[in-house]
Amino acid sequence: MGPLTYLAVFVMIWWITLFMILPLAKRKSHHEEGIKLTDGSDPGSPVKLDLMKSIKLNTIVALVVWVMFIIVYNMHWVEF
């Protein structure tokens, strides 16, 4: 595998882990906080969305999974 393939694998792992990390954040909704909604607002939307924290955590998790993939691939424990 070349460097471009390694990058593509990392991007795929990053997107997969993103959808596993996003639901883990404990975000309170407008309904749970008792905040009055404006017209067109969803009561389940988070009051404070700290997306940067989730992205940083996701990048760390994706890097760990990616390094494990690289080790397994280079040791020929799994053939593709």
N, CA, C and O atoms as a printed pandas DataFrame, in Angstrom:
     atom_number atom_name residue_name chain_id  residue_number  x_coord  y_coord  z_coord
0              1         N          MET        A               1    0.840   -1.185    0.000
1              2        CA          MET        A               1    0.000    0.000    0.000
2              3         C          MET        A               1    0.877    1.237    0.000
3              4         O          MET        A               1    1.902    1.293    0.678
4              5         N          GLY        A               2    0.465    2.198   -0.752
5              6        CA          GLY        A               2    1.196    3.453   -0.813
6              7         C          GLY        A               2    0.673    4.466    0.196
7              8         O          GLY        A               2   -0.308    4.204    0.892
8              9         N          PRO        A               3    1.325    5.621    0.276
9             10        CA          PRO        A               3    0.919    6.630    1.248
10            11         C          PRO        A               3   -0.489    7.174    1.006
11            12         O          PRO        A               3   -1.193    7.519    1.955
12            13         N          LEU        A               4   -0.894    7.249   -0.243
13            14        CA          LEU        A               4   -2.240    7.736   -0.540
14            15         C          LEU        A               4   -3.298    6.746   -0.048
15            16         O          LEU        A               4   -4.360    7.153    0.423
16            17         N          THR        A               5   -3.014    5.466   -0.157
17            18        CA          THR        A               5   -3.936    4.444    0.342
18            19         C          THR        A               5   -4.017    4.491    1.865
19            20         O          THR        A               5   -5.100    4.354    2.435
20            21         N          TYR        A               6   -2.870    4.685    2.526
21            22        CA          TYR        A               6   -2.879    4.830    3.990
22            23         C          TYR        A               6   -3.728    6.033    4.409
23            24         O          TYR        A               6   -4.475    5.961    5.384
24            25         N          LEU        A               7   -3.609    7.129    3.674
25            26        CA          LEU        A               7   -4.410    8.315    3.968
26            27         C          LEU        A               7   -5.895    8.042    3.756
27            28         O          LEU        A               7   -6.725    8.455    4.565
28            29         N          ALA        A               8   -6.228    7.352    2.678
29            30        CA          ALA        A               8   -7.628    7.026    2.411
30            31         C          ALA        A               8   -8.204    6.122    3.500
31            32         O          ALA        A               8   -9.354    6.291    3.904
32            33         N          VAL        A               9   -7.411    5.169    3.973
33            34        CA          VAL        A               9   -7.861    4.299    5.058
34            35         C          VAL        A               9   -8.083    5.114    6.323
35            36         O          VAL        A               9   -9.056    4.888    7.041
36            37         N          PHE        A              10   -7.184    6.066    6.606
37            38        CA          PHE        A              10   -7.352    6.915    7.787
38            39         C          PHE        A              10   -8.630    7.732    7.698
39            40         O          PHE        A              10   -9.362    7.845    8.681
40            41         N          VAL        A              11   -8.907    8.302    6.534
41            42        CA          VAL        A              11  -10.125    9.106    6.367
42            43         C          VAL        A              11  -11.369    8.243    6.586
43            44         O          VAL        A              11  -12.320    8.682    7.233
44            45         N          MET        A              12  -11.368    7.034    6.057
45            46        CA          MET        A              12  -12.519    6.140    6.264
46            47         C          MET        A              12  -12.675    5.790    7.737
47            48         O          MET        A              12  -13.789    5.810    8.260
48            49         N          ILE        A              13  -11.584    5.474    8.407
49            50        CA          ILE        A              13  -11.644    5.161    9.837
50            51         C          ILE        A              13  -12.110    6.380   10.614
51            52         O          ILE        A              13  -12.888    6.233   11.557
52            53         N          TRP        A              14  -11.662    7.580   10.254
53            54        CA          TRP        A              14  -12.064    8.797   10.952
54            55         C          TRP        A              14  -13.570    9.010   10.861
55            56         O          TRP        A              14  -14.214    9.348   11.855
56            57         N          TRP        A              15  -14.138    8.812    9.662
57            58        CA          TRP        A              15  -15.585    9.009    9.506
58            59         C          TRP        A              15  -16.380    7.953   10.258
59            60         O          TRP        A              15  -17.418    8.264   10.844
60            61         N          ILE        A              16  -15.915    6.723   10.249
61            62        CA          ILE        A              16  -16.622    5.662   10.967
62            63         C          ILE        A              16  -16.597    5.922   12.465
63            64         O          ILE        A              16  -17.619    5.787   13.138
64            65         N          THR        A              17  -15.429    6.297   12.992
65            66        CA          THR        A              17  -15.349    6.558   14.428
66            67         C          THR        A              17  -16.099    7.826   14.821
67            68         O          THR        A              17  -16.557    7.936   15.958
68            69         N          LEU        A              18  -16.235    8.784   13.908
69            70        CA          LEU        A              18  -16.999    9.997   14.214
70            71         C          LEU        A              18  -18.430    9.652   14.601
71            72         O          LEU        A              18  -18.966   10.204   15.562
72            73         N          PHE        A              19  -19.045    8.750   13.862
73            74        CA          PHE        A              19  -20.425    8.390   14.152
74            75         C          PHE        A              19  -20.543    7.508   15.391
75            76         O          PHE        A              19  -21.646    7.299   15.896
76            77         N          MET        A              20  -19.426    6.990   15.884
77            78        CA          MET        A              20  -19.441    6.255   17.147
78            79         C          MET        A              20  -19.181    7.208   18.316
79            80         O          MET        A              20  -19.662    6.955   19.420
80            81         N          ILE        A              21  -18.440    8.286   18.108
81            82        CA          ILE        A              21  -18.082    9.227   19.163
82            83         C          ILE        A              21  -19.193   10.257   19.408
83            84         O          ILE        A              21  -19.441   10.618   20.558
84            85         N          LEU        A              22  -19.852   10.729   18.377
85            86        CA          LEU        A              22  -20.846   11.789   18.537
86            87         C          LEU        A              22  -21.949   11.465   19.547
87            88         O          LEU        A              22  -22.289   12.339   20.345
88            89         N          PRO        A              23  -22.522   10.271   19.559
89            90        CA          PRO        A              23  -23.580   10.008   20.545
90            91         C          PRO        A              23  -23.067    9.887   21.987
91            92         O          PRO        A              23  -23.873    9.910   22.917
92            93         N          LEU        A              24  -21.772    9.762   22.194
93            94        CA          LEU        A              24  -21.241    9.593   23.541
94            95         C          LEU        A              24  -21.242   10.878   24.358
95            96         O          LEU        A              24  -21.237   10.825   25.588
96            97         N          ALA        A              25  -21.250   12.018   23.702
97            98        CA          ALA        A              25  -21.220   13.295   24.413
98            99         C          ALA        A              25  -22.553   13.499   25.137
99           100         O          ALA        A              25  -23.629   13.278   24.580
100          101         N          LYS        A              26  -22.444   13.922   26.381
101          102        CA          LYS        A              26  -23.648   14.153   27.184
102          103         C          LYS        A              26  -24.071   15.608   27.000
103          104         O          LYS        A              26  -23.607   16.505   27.704
104          105         N          ARG        A              27  -24.953   15.811   26.047
105          106        CA          ARG        A              27  -25.443   17.152   25.751
106          107         C          ARG        A              27  -26.880   17.275   26.229
107          108         O          ARG        A              27  -27.705   16.402   25.961
108          109         N          LYS        A              28  -27.178   18.349   26.931
109          110        CA          LYS        A              28  -28.541   18.590   27.397
110          111         C          LYS        A              28  -29.315   19.310   26.305
111          112         O          LYS        A              28  -28.808   20.228   25.660
112          113         N          SER        A              29  -30.558   18.872   26.111
113          114        CA          SER        A              29  -31.396   19.483   25.083
114          115         C          SER        A              29  -32.128   20.697   25.649
115          116         O          SER        A              29  -32.138   20.921   26.860
116          117         N          HIS        A              30  -32.733   21.468   24.769
117          118        CA          HIS        A              30  -33.520   22.624   25.194
118          119         C          HIS        A              30  -34.691   22.176   26.072
119          120         O          HIS        A              30  -35.046   22.856   27.035
120          121         N          HIS        A              31  -35.273   21.059   25.744
121          122        CA          HIS        A              31  -36.397   20.531   26.519
122          123         C          HIS        A              31  -35.956   20.161   27.933
123          124         O          HIS        A              31  -36.654   20.471   28.898
124          125         N          GLU        A              32  -34.804   19.499   28.064
125          126        CA          GLU        A              32  -34.304   19.094   29.378
126          127         C          GLU        A              32  -33.920   20.294   30.241
127          128         O          GLU        A              32  -34.061   20.244   31.463
128          129         N          GLU        A              33  -33.443   21.355   29.630
129          130        CA          GLU        A              33  -33.034   22.556   30.356
130          131         C          GLU        A              33  -34.213   23.474   30.660
131          132         O          GLU        A              33  -34.090   24.400   31.462
132          133         N          GLY        A              34  -35.349   23.222   30.027
133          134        CA          GLY        A              34  -36.524   24.058   30.256
134          135         C          GLY        A              34  -36.460   25.403   29.556
135          136         O          GLY        A              34  -37.105   26.360   29.985
136          137         N          ILE        A              35  -35.691   25.481   28.488
137          138        CA          ILE        A              35  -35.554   26.734   27.746
138          139         C          ILE        A              35  -36.703   26.851   26.752
139          140         O          ILE        A              35  -37.014   25.905   26.028
140          141         N          LYS        A              36  -37.331   28.033   26.729
141          142        CA          LYS        A              36  -38.433   28.264   25.801
142          143         C          LYS        A              36  -37.892   28.292   24.374
143          144         O          LYS        A              36  -36.861   28.903   24.094
144          145         N          LEU        A              37  -38.607   27.618   23.486
145          146        CA          LEU        A              37  -38.169   27.510   22.093
146          147         C          LEU        A              37  -38.750   28.625   21.248
147          148         O          LEU        A              37  -39.840   29.126   21.523
148          149         N          THR        A              38  -38.019   29.006   20.225
149          150        CA          THR        A              38  -38.537   29.935   19.232
150          151         C          THR        A              38  -39.190   29.122   18.124
151          152         O          THR        A              38  -39.017   27.905   18.059
152          153         N          ASP        A              39  -39.925   29.776   17.269
153          154        CA          ASP        A              39  -40.593   29.083   16.170
154          155         C          ASP        A              39  -39.572   28.400   15.275
155          156         O          ASP        A              39  -38.574   29.010   14.891
156          157         N          GLY        A              40  -39.812   27.158   14.948
157          158        CA          GLY        A              40  -38.946   26.403   14.057
158          159         C          GLY        A              40  -37.805   25.694   14.757
159          160         O          GLY        A              40  -37.007   25.023   14.103
160          161         N          SER        A              41  -37.707   25.825   16.075
161          162        CA          SER        A              41  -36.629   25.166   16.816
162          163         C          SER        A              41  -37.042   23.758   17.222
163          164         O          SER        A              41  -38.216   23.487   17.473
164          165         N          ASP        A              42  -36.062   22.872   17.280
165          166        CA          ASP        A              42  -36.304   21.502   17.693
166          167         C          ASP        A              42  -36.048   21.380   19.193
167          168         O          ASP        A              42  -34.991   21.799   19.664
168          169         N          PRO        A              43  -36.993   20.813   19.958
169          170        CA          PRO        A              43  -36.781   20.693   21.402
170          171         C          PRO        A              43  -35.653   19.732   21.760
171          172         O          PRO        A              43  -35.138   19.787   22.876
172          173         N          GLY        A              44  -35.265   18.867   20.856
173          174        CA          GLY        A              44  -34.205   17.911   21.129
174          175         C          GLY        A              44  -32.817   18.403   20.754
175          176         O          GLY        A              44  -31.835   17.689   20.952
176          177         N          SER        A              45  -32.720   19.625   20.209
177          178        CA          SER        A              45  -31.410   20.136   19.816
178          179         C          SER        A              45  -30.592   20.500   21.058
179          180         O          SER        A              45  -31.144   20.964   22.056
180          181         N          PRO        A              46  -29.285   20.290   20.992
181          182        CA          PRO        A              46  -28.455   20.563   22.178
182          183         C          PRO        A              46  -28.346   22.053   22.465
183          184         O          PRO        A              46  -28.338   22.882   21.556
184          185         N          VAL        A              47  -28.260   22.377   23.773
185          186        CA          VAL        A              47  -28.099   23.765   24.179
186          187         C          VAL        A              47  -26.704   24.251   23.805
187          188         O          VAL        A              47  -26.553   25.311   23.197
188          189         N          LYS        A              48  -25.696   23.483   24.164
189          190        CA          LYS        A              48  -24.316   23.846   23.838
190          191         C          LYS        A              48  -23.689   22.682   23.078
191          192         O          LYS        A              48  -23.519   21.594   23.627
192          193         N          LEU        A              49  -23.354   22.914   21.834
193          194        CA          LEU        A              49  -22.746   21.891   21.002
194          195         C          LEU        A              49  -21.245   22.119   20.972
195          196         O          LEU        A              49  -20.767   23.037   20.306
196          197         N          ASP        A              50  -20.499   21.286   21.694
197          198        CA          ASP        A              50  -19.045   21.405   21.727
198          199         C          ASP        A              50  -18.460   20.430   20.706
199          200         O          ASP        A              50  -17.897   19.392   21.057
200          201         N          LEU        A              51  -18.610   20.797   19.435
201          202        CA          LEU        A              51  -18.209   19.919   18.346
202          203         C          LEU        A              51  -16.694   19.771   18.257
203          204         O          LEU        A              51  -16.203   18.712   17.865
204          205         N          MET        A              52  -15.951   20.809   18.611
205          206        CA          MET        A              52  -14.491   20.738   18.528
206          207         C          MET        A              52  -13.935   19.691   19.486
207          208         O          MET        A              52  -12.978   18.993   19.153
208          209         N          LYS        A              53  -14.520   19.577   20.657
209          210        CA          LYS        A              53  -14.093   18.568   21.627
210          211         C          LYS        A              53  -14.335   17.164   21.062
211          212         O          LYS        A              53  -13.489   16.281   21.202
212          213         N          SER        A              54  -15.488   16.964   20.426
213          214        CA          SER        A              54  -15.802   15.666   19.827
214          215         C          SER        A              54  -14.861   15.352   18.663
215          216         O          SER        A              54  -14.459   14.202   18.485
216          217         N          ILE        A              55  -14.509   16.362   17.876
217          218        CA          ILE        A              55  -13.616   16.149   16.738
218          219         C          ILE        A              55  -12.213   15.787   17.216
219          220         O          ILE        A              55  -11.568   14.912   16.638
220          221         N          LYS        A              56  -11.736   16.454   18.270
221          222        CA          LYS        A              56  -10.410   16.139   18.806
222          223         C          LYS        A              56  -10.376   14.724   19.373
223          224         O          LYS        A              56   -9.433   13.975   19.121
224          225         N          LEU        A              57  -11.404   14.358   20.138
225          226        CA          LEU        A              57  -11.479   13.005   20.687
226          227         C          LEU        A              57  -11.556   11.981   19.570
227          228         O          LEU        A              57  -10.911   10.934   19.634
228          229         N          ASN        A              58  -12.343   12.280   18.548
229          230        CA          ASN        A              58  -12.490   11.368   17.423
230          231         C          ASN        A              58  -11.170   11.183   16.681
231          232         O          ASN        A              58  -10.853   10.071   16.260
232          233         N          THR        A              59  -10.406   12.244   16.517
233          234        CA          THR        A              59   -9.125   12.146   15.823
234          235         C          THR        A              59   -8.159   11.254   16.597
235          236         O          THR        A              59   -7.429   10.463   15.999
236          237         N          ILE        A              60   -8.151   11.378   17.918
237          238        CA          ILE        A              60   -7.292   10.527   18.744
238          239         C          ILE        A              60   -7.697    9.065   18.621
239          240         O          ILE        A              60   -6.844    8.195   18.444
240          241         N          VAL        A              61   -8.992    8.791   18.714
241          242        CA          VAL        A              61   -9.478    7.413   18.592
242          243         C          VAL        A              61   -9.177    6.862   17.202
243          244         O          VAL        A              61   -8.754    5.714   17.065
244          245         N          ALA        A              62   -9.395    7.677   16.174
245          246        CA          ALA        A              62   -9.129    7.232   14.796
246          247         C          ALA        A              62   -7.650    6.945   14.592
247          248         O          ALA        A              62   -7.302    5.984   13.907
248          249         N          LEU        A              63   -6.770    7.760   15.173
249          250        CA          LEU        A              63   -5.335    7.514   15.049
250          251         C          LEU        A              63   -4.941    6.195   15.701
251          252         O          LEU        A              63   -4.126    5.452   15.154
252          253         N          VAL        A              64   -5.511    5.899   16.864
253          254        CA          VAL        A              64   -5.209    4.637   17.546
254          255         C          VAL        A              64   -5.673    3.453   16.698
255          256         O          VAL        A              64   -4.931    2.486   16.521
256          257         N          VAL        A              65   -6.889    3.526   16.176
257          258        CA          VAL        A              65   -7.418    2.440   15.343
258          259         C          VAL        A              65   -6.590    2.310   14.070
259          260         O          VAL        A              65   -6.296    1.195   13.636
260          261         N          TRP        A              66   -6.210    3.433   13.468
261          262        CA          TRP        A              66   -5.421    3.420   12.239
262          263         C          TRP        A              66   -4.048    2.800   12.466
263          264         O          TRP        A              66   -3.587    2.002   11.650
264          265         N          VAL        A              67   -3.391    3.159   13.564
265          266        CA          VAL        A              67   -2.073    2.578   13.875
266          267         C          VAL        A              67   -2.203    1.077   14.089
267          268         O          VAL        A              67   -1.352    0.309   13.643
268          269         N          MET        A              68   -3.266    0.656   14.771
269          270        CA          MET        A              68   -3.483   -0.786   14.952
270          271         C          MET        A              68   -3.687   -1.475   13.603
271          272         O          MET        A              68   -3.190   -2.580   13.388
272          273         N          PHE        A              69   -4.418   -0.824   12.693
273          274        CA          PHE        A              69   -4.615   -1.384   11.356
274          275         C          PHE        A              69   -3.281   -1.504   10.616
275          276         O          PHE        A              69   -3.007   -2.530    9.994
276          277         N          ILE        A              70   -2.458   -0.466   10.682
277          278        CA          ILE        A              70   -1.168   -0.473   10.006
278          279         C          ILE        A              70   -0.281   -1.590   10.549
279          280         O          ILE        A              70    0.388   -2.281    9.781
280          281         N          ILE        A              71   -0.273   -1.767   11.862
281          282        CA          ILE        A              71    0.532   -2.834   12.471
282          283         C          ILE        A              71    0.047   -4.200   12.009
283          284         O          ILE        A              71    0.850   -5.040   11.604
284          285         N          VAL        A              72   -1.254   -4.423   12.067
285          286        CA          VAL        A              72   -1.813   -5.714   11.643
286          287         C          VAL        A              72   -1.521   -5.969   10.172
287          288         O          VAL        A              72   -1.172   -7.087    9.792
288          289         N          TYR        A              73   -1.660   -4.936    9.339
289          290        CA          TYR        A              73   -1.413   -5.105    7.901
290          291         C          TYR        A              73    0.056   -5.382    7.607
291          292         O          TYR        A              73    0.376   -6.270    6.817
292          293         N          ASN        A              74    0.944   -4.630    8.235
293          294        CA          ASN        A              74    2.372   -4.784    7.951
294          295         C          ASN        A              74    2.971   -6.063    8.545
295          296         O          ASN        A              74    3.985   -6.548    8.043
296          297         N          MET        A              75    2.380   -6.609    9.584
297          298        CA          MET        A              75    2.835   -7.871   10.162
298          299         C          MET        A              75    2.264   -9.082    9.406
299          300         O          MET        A              75    2.601  -10.228    9.705
300          301         N          HIS        A              76    1.395   -8.808    8.422
301          302        CA          HIS        A              76    0.767   -9.846    7.595
302          303         C          HIS        A              76   -0.065  -10.817    8.444
303          304         O          HIS        A              76   -0.134  -12.012    8.156
304          305         N          TRP        A              77   -0.695  -10.276    9.498
305          306        CA          TRP        A              77   -1.596  -11.099   10.286
306          307         C          TRP        A              77   -2.914  -11.307    9.571
307          308         O          TRP        A              77   -3.623  -12.282    9.822
308          309         N          VAL        A              78   -3.238  -10.381    8.673
309          310        CA          VAL        A              78   -4.464  -10.461    7.857
310          311         C          VAL        A              78   -4.060  -10.163    6.425
311          312         O          VAL        A              78   -3.344   -9.196    6.166
312          313         N          GLU        A              79   -4.506  -10.970    5.515
313          314        CA          GLU        A              79   -4.232  -10.756    4.092
314          315         C          GLU        A              79   -5.455  -10.165    3.415
315          316         O          GLU        A              79   -6.582  -10.602    3.651
316          317         N          PHE        A              80   -5.222   -9.159    2.564
317          318        CA          PHE        A              80   -6.321   -8.539    1.820
318          319         C          PHE        A              80   -6.189   -8.897    0.362
319          320         O          PHE        A              80   -7.013   -8.480   -0.453
